[in-house]
Amino acid sequence: MTAFSPRRASRLLLAGLFCGASLIPREAAAHAFGARYDLPLPFEHYVFGAAAVLLLSFAIAAAGPRFLAGRGLRLSAAWPLPKVARLIGQTVGILGVTVFLLIVATGLFGAGSPTTNIAPLLVWVIWWVGFLFFCAFAVNIWPLLDPWRRLFSWVKAKVVGERGAPEGPPRLGYRSALGAWPAVLLFFLFAWMELVGEVGETPRLLAWIVIGYSALAWGGMALFGKAVWLSRCDPFARVFGLFGRFAPLAWRSGAPRQAYPAGLAVIRFPGAGLLGDAPRDLSEVVFVLLVLSSVAFDGFSETPLWTAILDSLANSRDLRPVLLWLSRAGVDLLGAITTLALMLAPLLFLAVYASVCWVSARLGGGGVSCGQVLRSFALTLLPIAIAYHLSHYLSYLLLAGQMLAPMASDPFGFGWDLLGTANMRIDLSVINAKTVWIVALIAIVSGHVLSVVLAHIEALRLFPNSRRAFWSQVPMLVLMVAFTGCSLWILAQPVVQ
């Protein structure tokens, strides 16, 4: 019997792809999906094509284990940061504190409408969407921009007089059993505020939420130490740090668990920073899945299927007495159901991912446990989360982001025109439904392909030989194909509010 070879298997897989391509129907009817875009081909063709690309990338990855097992995704370019970097860092820090104070001031004292007050725009559009994209596709400068970190350090240096001194022992020890669960909880609350709650749309409430979180963050830094709070409890340091590991640029910030020497800037292939330094425990894995599932749920909640589920629950004879009782008690039923679904989404992702990891560990063998696989492959899912963010929020950023110009002239909504841009209006022609679909298709397929490649690299490092690594990745490939089909289906649905 001929011995198994991943290279041989990849050739067979490629042959199967070419044979399967000959079965594609030659006739194509238009497939409409409401207000989004009329597809020039049936939707099934896009799914088949995306699956074929994933299979092809898997075959190529399996055919080149020597390249992938080394540092093939990391460029060698690295250079010392000049002294001017400190000045740049201080400038970026002042900018972060200035924007932070502007959000609080405009939220508390400005107009009450989110269409005239700049605070919601700065938080939801510029910071959460725009800056997140910047961290993923350029470089993570959140450690420099972070106003909570910056203000805490400044106050400590001025009041306590400890500038440049090493951080002393914390007032309260942080239990290692807590892991990153505080960050998971805080990020879930943030996602709930974005996707379910309406408090973030009101400038004044938004300002008080920012103030409340500031008190929590500074209290946590004072009790547990700044480094512990930022690495274990701060959801924003964690999410920007994760997206920054995908970026083509990296720099040494002094934060723990950095892969590069201090004082160096590094250029690398996108996604290379996700290799190695796997999550240490289940809480860090859940955080990654929460980031992935929250944006996926955001898209799913705009589909007709979600509306049909809500209608089915509302018309259920078994649930009607309970729903009526909750309604009389003043419970927002839609908000409660959506909150429950948002809670179940990461649990569903975790169940599916853990099942795939269990099968991968069994197929790969070599004494590798399911827990090792669960942690090792978690970060390889980040390109999918980034692709989901790009496909879901790009048009939102390009359209709503244009309001920054007029609102910068009148940040409080008092009728000012400080910069002469108060009368500027949104240009709807900057992007259309066709462009959104094309960008989303490319982003989703590329994100899943990169996840396949990164997972195969991790498998080559985790399992004792390329044969076991190949078999361990077959369940992951199936998962990626399923994720791709589901995400494309969500994008192809008409938007229902």
C-alpha positions as CSV (number, residue, x, y, z in Angstrom):
1,M,0.0,0.0,0.0
2,T,1.3,3.5,-0.9
3,A,2.0,5.6,2.1
4,F,-0.2,8.7,2.7
5,S,1.3,12.0,1.7
6,P,-0.4,15.4,2.2
7,R,1.2,16.5,-1.1
8,R,-0.5,13.5,-2.8
9,A,-3.8,14.2,-1.1
10,S,-3.7,17.9,-2.2
11,R,-3.2,16.9,-5.8
12,L,-6.2,14.6,-5.6
13,L,-8.2,17.5,-4.0
14,L,-7.2,19.8,-6.8
15,A,-8.3,17.2,-9.4
16,G,-11.6,16.9,-7.7
17,L,-12.0,20.7,-7.8
18,F,-11.5,20.8,-11.6
19,C,-13.9,17.9,-12.1
20,G,-16.5,19.6,-9.9
21,A,-16.1,22.8,-11.9
22,S,-17.3,21.0,-15.0
23,L,-20.6,20.4,-13.4
24,I,-21.5,24.1,-12.8
25,P,-24.7,25.0,-14.7
26,R,-24.1,27.2,-17.7
27,E,-27.4,29.2,-17.4
28,A,-27.6,31.9,-14.8
29,A,-30.7,33.7,-13.7
30,A,-30.6,36.9,-11.6
31,H,-31.0,36.4,-7.9
32,A,-32.5,39.4,-6.1
33,F,-32.0,40.1,-2.5
34,G,-34.1,43.2,-1.9
35,A,-32.4,46.5,-1.4
36,R,-28.8,45.2,-1.4
37,Y,-27.9,44.0,-4.9
38,D,-29.3,42.0,-7.7
39,L,-26.7,39.2,-8.2
40,P,-25.7,38.6,-11.8
41,L,-25.4,34.9,-11.0
42,P,-27.5,32.6,-8.8
43,F,-26.5,32.8,-5.2
44,E,-25.5,29.1,-5.1
45,H,-22.7,29.8,-7.6
46,Y,-21.1,32.3,-5.2
47,V,-21.2,29.7,-2.4
48,F,-19.8,27.0,-4.7
49,G,-17.0,29.3,-5.9
50,A,-16.1,30.4,-2.4
51,A,-16.0,26.8,-1.2
52,A,-13.8,25.9,-4.2
53,V,-11.4,28.7,-3.3
54,L,-11.2,27.4,0.3
55,L,-10.5,23.9,-0.9
56,L,-7.8,25.1,-3.3
57,S,-6.1,27.1,-0.5
58,F,-6.3,24.1,1.8
59,A,-4.7,22.0,-1.0
60,I,-1.9,24.5,-1.5
61,A,-1.3,24.8,2.2
62,A,-1.0,21.0,2.5
63,A,1.4,20.9,-0.5
64,G,3.9,23.3,1.0
65,P,4.5,22.2,4.6
66,R,8.2,23.3,4.7
67,F,7.4,26.9,3.8
68,L,4.4,27.1,6.2
69,A,6.2,25.4,9.1
70,G,8.9,28.1,9.0
71,R,8.5,31.9,9.1
72,G,7.1,32.2,5.6
73,L,4.5,34.7,6.6
74,R,6.9,37.1,8.4
75,L,9.0,39.5,6.5
76,S,12.5,40.3,7.7
77,A,12.1,44.1,7.7
78,A,12.5,45.6,11.1
79,W,14.0,48.9,12.1
80,P,14.7,50.8,15.4
81,L,12.1,53.4,16.3
82,P,13.7,56.9,16.1
83,K,13.7,59.2,19.1
84,V,10.9,61.2,17.5
85,A,8.6,58.2,18.2
86,R,8.3,59.4,21.8
87,L,7.1,62.8,20.6
88,I,4.6,61.1,18.2
89,G,3.4,58.9,21.1
90,Q,2.8,61.9,23.3
91,T,1.0,63.7,20.5
92,V,-1.3,60.7,19.9
93,G,-1.9,60.4,23.6
94,I,-2.9,64.1,23.8
95,L,-5.3,63.5,20.9
96,G,-6.9,60.6,22.6
97,V,-7.4,62.5,25.8
98,T,-8.8,65.5,23.9
99,V,-11.3,63.4,22.0
100,F,-12.3,61.6,25.3
101,L,-12.9,64.9,27.0
102,L,-14.8,66.2,23.9
103,I,-17.1,63.1,24.0
104,V,-17.9,63.7,27.7
105,A,-18.4,67.4,27.4
106,T,-20.6,67.3,24.3
107,G,-22.6,64.4,25.7
108,L,-23.3,66.2,29.0
109,F,-23.8,69.7,27.8
110,G,-24.6,69.5,24.1
111,A,-27.9,68.9,22.2
112,G,-29.8,65.8,23.0
113,S,-30.2,64.5,19.4
114,P,-27.6,62.0,18.1
115,T,-27.9,63.7,14.6
116,T,-26.6,67.0,15.9
117,N,-24.3,66.0,18.8
118,I,-20.9,64.7,17.8
119,A,-20.5,62.3,20.8
120,P,-22.3,59.2,19.3
121,L,-20.6,59.8,16.0
122,L,-17.2,59.8,17.6
123,V,-17.9,56.7,19.7
124,W,-19.7,54.4,17.3
125,V,-18.5,55.5,13.8
126,I,-15.0,57.0,14.2
127,W,-13.7,55.0,17.1
128,W,-15.4,51.7,17.1
129,V,-15.7,51.2,13.4
130,G,-13.0,53.4,11.8
131,F,-10.3,53.0,14.4
132,L,-10.9,49.2,14.6
133,F,-10.3,49.1,10.8
134,F,-7.1,51.1,11.3
135,C,-5.8,48.7,13.9
136,A,-6.5,45.7,11.7
137,F,-5.2,47.0,8.4
138,A,-2.4,49.4,9.5
139,V,-1.1,49.3,13.1
140,N,-2.5,49.1,16.6
141,I,-1.8,52.5,18.2
142,W,-4.4,52.0,21.0
143,P,-1.7,51.7,23.7
144,L,-0.8,55.3,22.7
145,L,-4.3,56.6,22.2
146,D,-6.0,55.0,25.1
147,P,-7.2,57.9,27.3
148,W,-7.9,55.7,30.4
149,R,-4.3,54.4,30.4
150,R,-2.9,57.8,29.6
151,L,-4.8,59.8,32.2
152,F,-4.1,57.2,34.9
153,S,-0.4,57.4,34.2
154,W,-0.4,61.2,34.1
155,V,-2.3,61.5,37.4
156,K,-0.1,58.9,39.0
157,A,3.0,60.7,37.8
158,K,1.8,64.2,38.9
159,V,0.0,63.3,42.2
160,V,2.0,60.3,43.4
161,G,5.3,61.4,41.7
162,E,6.1,58.1,40.2
163,R,6.9,59.0,36.6
164,G,9.3,56.4,35.2
165,A,9.3,54.4,38.4
166,P,8.4,50.7,38.2
167,E,4.8,49.8,39.1
168,G,4.7,48.7,42.7
169,P,2.7,45.7,44.1
170,P,-1.1,46.1,43.6
171,R,-3.4,46.8,46.5
172,L,-5.5,43.8,45.6
173,G,-4.2,40.5,44.1
174,Y,-5.9,39.3,40.9
175,R,-7.0,35.7,41.1
176,S,-5.6,33.7,38.1
177,A,-8.8,31.7,38.0
178,L,-10.6,34.8,36.8
179,G,-8.6,34.7,33.6
180,A,-10.0,37.2,31.1
181,W,-13.6,36.7,32.1
182,P,-14.0,40.3,33.3
183,A,-13.0,41.4,29.7
184,V,-15.5,38.9,28.3
185,L,-18.3,40.3,30.5
186,L,-17.5,43.9,29.7
187,F,-17.2,43.3,26.0
188,F,-20.6,41.5,26.1
189,L,-22.1,44.6,27.8
190,F,-20.6,46.8,25.2
191,A,-21.9,44.6,22.4
192,W,-25.3,44.6,24.0
193,M,-25.3,48.4,24.2
194,E,-24.4,48.6,20.5
195,L,-26.7,45.9,19.1
196,V,-29.7,45.8,21.6
197,G,-29.8,48.7,24.0
198,E,-30.7,52.2,22.8
199,V,-28.8,54.0,25.6
200,G,-25.8,54.5,23.4
201,E,-27.8,56.6,21.0
202,T,-28.6,59.3,23.5
203,P,-25.6,61.6,23.9
204,R,-26.2,62.3,27.6
205,L,-26.6,58.7,28.6
206,L,-23.6,57.8,26.4
207,A,-21.5,60.4,28.3
208,W,-22.5,59.0,31.7
209,I,-21.7,55.5,30.5
210,V,-18.2,56.7,29.5
211,I,-17.8,58.3,32.9
212,G,-19.0,55.1,34.6
213,Y,-16.6,53.0,32.7
214,S,-13.8,55.4,33.4
215,A,-14.4,55.1,37.1
216,L,-14.4,51.3,36.7
217,A,-11.2,51.3,34.6
218,W,-9.2,53.6,36.9
219,G,-10.5,51.8,40.0
220,G,-9.3,48.5,38.5
221,M,-5.9,49.9,37.6
222,A,-5.5,51.3,41.1
223,L,-6.6,48.0,42.8
224,F,-5.0,45.3,40.5
225,G,-2.3,47.4,38.8
226,K,-2.4,48.9,35.4
227,A,-0.7,46.0,33.6
228,V,-3.1,43.4,35.1
229,W,-6.2,45.5,34.3
230,L,-5.1,46.1,30.7
231,S,-4.1,42.5,30.0
232,R,-6.9,40.7,31.8
233,C,-9.9,43.0,32.3
234,D,-9.9,45.8,29.7
235,P,-12.1,44.6,26.8
236,F,-10.9,47.4,24.4
237,A,-7.2,46.8,25.0
238,R,-7.8,43.2,24.3
239,V,-10.0,43.6,21.1
240,F,-7.8,46.3,19.6
241,G,-4.7,44.2,20.5
242,L,-6.2,41.2,18.8
243,F,-7.1,43.1,15.6
244,G,-3.7,44.7,15.7
245,R,-2.0,41.3,15.6
246,F,-3.5,41.0,12.1
247,A,-2.0,44.3,10.9
248,P,1.0,44.4,8.6
249,L,2.8,46.7,11.0
250,A,3.8,46.1,14.6
251,W,5.8,47.9,17.2
252,R,7.0,47.2,20.7
253,S,4.8,49.1,23.2
254,G,6.1,47.6,26.4
255,A,3.0,45.6,26.9
256,P,3.3,42.0,28.0
257,R,3.4,39.0,25.5
258,Q,4.9,41.0,22.6
259,A,6.6,39.0,19.9
260,Y,9.3,41.6,19.0
261,P,12.2,43.2,20.8
262,A,11.7,46.6,22.5
263,G,12.3,49.6,20.3
264,L,11.6,47.9,17.0
265,A,9.0,48.4,14.3
266,V,8.2,45.4,12.2
267,I,6.6,44.9,8.9
268,R,4.9,41.5,8.2
269,F,2.3,39.7,6.2
270,P,-1.2,40.3,7.3
271,G,-2.2,37.7,9.9
272,A,1.4,36.7,10.8
273,G,1.1,38.2,14.2
274,L,-1.7,35.8,15.0
275,L,0.7,32.8,14.9
276,G,2.0,31.6,18.2
277,D,1.3,33.0,21.7
278,A,-2.1,31.2,21.8
279,P,-4.7,32.0,24.4
280,R,-3.8,30.7,27.8
281,D,-7.2,29.6,29.0
282,L,-10.9,29.2,28.0
283,S,-11.8,32.8,28.8
284,E,-9.5,34.1,26.1
285,V,-10.9,31.7,23.6
286,V,-14.4,32.7,24.5
287,F,-13.4,36.4,24.0
288,V,-12.4,35.7,20.4
289,L,-15.6,33.8,19.8
290,L,-17.6,36.6,21.3
291,V,-16.0,39.1,19.0
292,L,-16.8,36.8,16.0
293,S,-20.4,35.9,17.1
294,S,-21.5,39.5,18.0
295,V,-20.9,40.9,14.5
296,A,-22.4,37.7,12.9
297,F,-25.5,38.1,15.1
298,D,-25.7,41.8,14.1
299,G,-26.0,40.7,10.5
300,F,-28.3,37.8,11.2
301,S,-30.7,40.1,13.2
302,E,-31.4,42.0,10.0
303,T,-32.5,39.0,8.0
304,P,-36.1,37.9,7.3
305,L,-35.4,34.6,9.1
306,W,-34.8,36.5,12.4
307,T,-38.1,38.3,11.8
308,A,-39.8,35.0,11.2
309,I,-38.3,33.6,14.4
310,L,-39.7,36.6,16.4
311,D,-43.1,36.2,14.8
312,S,-43.1,32.5,15.7
313,L,-42.3,33.2,19.3
314,A,-45.0,35.9,19.5
315,N,-47.6,33.6,18.0
316,S,-46.7,30.6,20.1
317,R,-49.6,29.4,22.2
318,D,-47.2,27.8,24.7
319,L,-45.2,31.0,25.2
320,R,-48.1,33.5,25.0
321,P,-49.0,33.4,28.7
322,V,-45.4,34.0,29.7
323,L,-44.9,36.8,27.2
324,L,-48.1,38.5,28.3
325,W,-47.1,38.3,31.9
326,L,-43.6,39.8,31.1
327,S,-45.2,42.5,29.0
328,R,-47.5,43.5,31.9
329,A,-44.5,43.6,34.2
330,G,-42.9,46.2,31.9
331,V,-40.4,44.0,30.2
332,D,-39.3,45.0,26.8
333,L,-40.0,41.7,25.0
334,L,-38.0,42.4,21.9
335,G,-35.1,43.6,23.9
336,A,-35.2,40.6,26.2
337,I,-35.4,38.1,23.3
338,T,-32.6,39.8,21.4
339,T,-30.5,39.9,24.6
340,L,-31.0,36.1,25.1
341,A,-30.1,35.4,21.5
342,L,-27.0,37.6,21.8
343,M,-26.0,35.5,24.9
344,L,-26.7,32.2,23.1
345,A,-24.7,33.2,19.9
346,P,-21.2,32.8,21.5
347,L,-22.3,29.7,23.3
348,L,-23.4,28.2,19.9
349,F,-20.1,29.2,18.3
350,L,-18.2,27.7,21.2
351,A,-20.1,24.4,21.0
352,V,-19.5,24.1,17.2
353,Y,-15.8,25.2,17.5
354,A,-15.2,22.8,20.5
355,S,-16.8,19.9,18.6
356,V,-14.6,20.6,15.6
357,C,-11.5,20.8,17.8
358,W,-12.4,17.5,19.4
359,V,-12.6,15.8,16.0
360,S,-9.4,17.5,14.9
361,A,-7.6,16.2,18.0
362,R,-8.8,12.7,17.4
363,L,-7.9,12.7,13.7
364,G,-4.5,14.3,14.3
365,G,-3.6,12.1,17.3
366,G,0.0,12.3,18.5
367,G,-1.1,12.9,22.1
368,V,-2.5,16.3,21.3
369,S,-5.6,17.1,23.5
370,C,-8.8,18.8,22.6
371,G,-7.9,21.7,24.9
372,Q,-4.6,22.2,23.1
373,V,-6.3,22.3,19.7
374,L,-9.0,24.6,21.2
375,R,-6.4,27.2,22.3
376,S,-4.0,26.8,19.4
377,F,-6.5,27.5,16.6
378,A,-8.6,30.2,18.4
379,L,-6.6,33.1,17.0
380,T,-6.8,31.8,13.4
381,L,-10.5,32.7,13.5
382,L,-9.6,36.4,13.8
383,P,-9.3,37.0,10.0
384,I,-13.0,35.9,9.8
385,A,-14.1,38.4,12.4
386,I,-12.2,41.1,10.6
387,A,-13.8,40.1,7.3
388,Y,-17.2,40.2,9.0
389,H,-16.6,43.7,10.3
390,L,-15.4,44.9,7.0
391,S,-18.3,43.5,5.0
392,H,-20.9,44.6,7.6
393,Y,-19.7,48.1,8.5
394,L,-17.8,49.5,5.5
395,S,-20.7,51.3,4.0
396,Y,-21.7,52.5,7.4
397,L,-18.3,54.1,7.9
398,L,-18.1,55.6,4.5
399,L,-21.6,57.2,4.7
400,A,-22.0,58.1,8.4
401,G,-18.4,59.0,8.7
402,Q,-19.0,62.0,6.4
403,M,-20.9,63.6,9.2
404,L,-17.6,64.3,11.0
405,A,-17.0,67.4,8.8
406,P,-20.2,69.3,9.6
407,M,-20.2,68.1,13.2
408,A,-16.7,69.2,13.8
409,S,-17.8,72.7,13.1
410,D,-20.7,72.3,15.5
411,P,-19.8,69.6,18.0
412,F,-22.4,70.6,20.7
413,G,-25.2,71.1,18.2
414,F,-25.6,74.7,19.1
415,G,-25.7,76.0,15.5
416,W,-22.0,77.0,15.3
417,D,-19.9,76.9,12.2
418,L,-16.4,77.0,13.6
419,L,-14.6,75.4,10.6
420,G,-17.0,76.5,7.8
421,T,-18.1,73.0,7.2
422,A,-21.5,73.0,9.1
423,N,-23.5,72.9,5.8
424,M,-21.7,69.9,4.3
425,R,-24.0,67.0,3.5
426,I,-23.6,63.2,3.0
427,D,-22.6,62.1,-0.5
428,L,-24.5,58.9,-1.1
429,S,-22.6,58.1,-4.3
430,V,-19.4,57.2,-2.5
431,I,-20.5,53.6,-2.4
432,N,-23.4,51.5,-3.9
433,A,-24.9,48.1,-3.3
434,K,-22.8,46.5,-6.0
435,T,-19.6,47.7,-4.5
436,V,-20.7,46.6,-1.0
437,W,-21.4,43.1,-2.3
438,I,-18.1,42.8,-4.2
439,V,-16.1,44.1,-1.2
440,A,-18.0,41.8,1.2
441,L,-17.5,38.8,-1.1
442,I,-13.8,39.4,-1.4
443,A,-13.4,40.1,2.3
444,I,-15.2,37.0,3.5
445,V,-13.5,34.6,1.1
446,S,-10.1,36.1,1.8
447,G,-10.7,36.1,5.5
448,H,-11.6,32.4,5.5
449,V,-8.8,31.5,3.2
450,L,-6.3,33.2,5.5
451,S,-7.8,31.4,8.5
452,V,-7.3,28.1,6.7
453,V,-3.7,28.9,6.0
454,L,-3.0,30.1,9.5
455,A,-4.7,27.1,11.0
456,H,-2.6,24.8,8.9
457,I,0.6,26.5,10.1
458,E,-0.5,26.1,13.7
459,A,-1.3,22.4,13.0
460,L,2.2,21.9,11.6
461,R,3.6,23.3,14.8
462,L,1.2,21.4,17.1
463,F,1.2,17.9,15.6
464,P,4.3,15.8,15.3
465,N,4.3,15.4,11.5
466,S,2.6,16.8,8.3
467,R,0.4,13.8,7.9
468,R,-1.2,14.3,11.3
469,A,-1.4,18.0,10.7
470,F,-3.2,17.4,7.4
471,W,-5.9,15.2,8.9
472,S,-6.4,17.5,11.8
473,Q,-7.3,20.3,9.4
474,V,-10.1,18.5,7.5
475,P,-12.7,19.3,10.2
476,M,-11.5,22.9,10.3
477,L,-11.9,23.1,6.5
478,V,-15.5,21.9,6.8
479,L,-16.1,24.5,9.4
480,M,-14.6,27.3,7.2
481,V,-16.8,26.2,4.3
482,A,-19.8,26.3,6.5
483,F,-18.9,29.7,7.9
484,T,-18.4,31.1,4.4
485,G,-21.7,29.8,3.2
486,C,-23.6,31.2,6.2
487,S,-21.9,34.6,6.1
488,L,-22.6,35.0,2.3
489,W,-26.2,34.0,2.9
490,I,-26.6,36.6,5.6
491,L,-25.2,39.3,3.2
492,A,-27.5,38.1,0.4
493,Q,-30.6,38.6,2.5
494,P,-32.8,41.8,2.3
495,V,-32.3,44.1,5.2
496,V,-35.2,43.9,7.7
497,Q,-35.4,46.2,10.7
